[in-house]
Amino acid sequence: MAENPKVTFIKQEYENSETGAKVPGITIIVDGVFRQVCDKLIKDSGREQDYVALIQEALFNGINQMIGECQKKQ
C-alpha cells in the first residue's frame, strides 16, 4: 500500500444539538490503493460491510491495541 494510498482526512467541528458543545469531527475520503485494499477486505470478510463499518472496526481495533500497549508500560 506504499504507492498512492490516497487517504484524505478532513478535520471539522460540529455542534452538539443537545448541549451546544463544539465537538471534533473527521471526514475520511477513501481512494486509490487504499480503496482497493478496503474493497478486498470487505469482499473477503464474508459479512455485510461497507467502508464506514470497515474503517470503524479498524479504528477501534487500533485504539484497543494502543490502550493495551499503554497498560503494559504502567
C-alpha positions in Angstrom: 0.0 0.0 0.0 3.0 2.3 -0.2 2.2 3.7 -3.6 -0.6 6.3 -3.9 -2.6 5.3 -0.8 -4.8 8.4 -1.3 -6.5 8.7 2.0 -7.6 12.2 2.8 -8.7 13.3 6.3 -10.7 16.5 6.8 -11.0 17.9 10.2 -14.3 19.5 11.0 -16.1 20.9 14.0 -19.8 20.2 14.8 -22.1 21.5 17.5 -23.9 19.0 19.8 -27.6 19.8 19.3 -28.4 18.8 22.9 -25.6 20.6 24.8 -24.4 23.2 22.3 -20.8 22.0 22.9 -18.4 22.1 20.0 -17.2 18.6 19.1 -14.5 17.5 16.7 -15.4 15.5 13.5 -13.4 13.8 10.8 -14.3 13.1 7.2 -12.3 10.3 5.6 -12.1 10.2 1.8 -11.1 6.7 0.5 -9.5 6.5 -2.9 -6.6 4.9 -4.8 -4.7 1.9 -3.5 -6.3 2.3 0.0 -9.8 1.9 -1.6 -8.6 -1.2 -3.4 -7.4 -2.7 -0.1 -10.7 -1.7 1.6 -12.7 -3.3 -1.3 -10.7 -6.5 -0.9 -11.1 -6.6 2.9 -14.9 -6.0 2.5 -15.2 -8.7 -0.1 -13.1 -11.2 1.9 -14.7 -10.5 5.2 -17.8 -12.7 4.3 -20.2 -10.3 6.0 -22.3 -7.3 5.1 -19.8 -4.5 5.4 -19.1 -1.1 3.9 -16.3 1.5 4.1 -17.8 3.0 7.3 -18.0 -0.3 9.1 -14.6 -1.4 7.9 -12.8 1.8 9.0 -14.8 1.9 12.3 -13.6 -1.7 13.1 -10.0 -0.9 12.1 -10.1 2.3 14.2 -11.4 0.6 17.3 -9.0 -2.4 16.9 -6.1 0.0 16.6 -7.3 2.1 19.6 -7.7 -1.0 21.7 -4.2 -2.2 20.7 -2.8 1.2 21.7 -4.6 1.0 25.1 -3.2 -2.4 25.7 0.4 -1.2 24.9 0.0 1.8 27.3 -1.3 -0.5 30.0 1.7 -2.8 29.6 4.0 0.2 30.2 2.4 1.1 33.5 
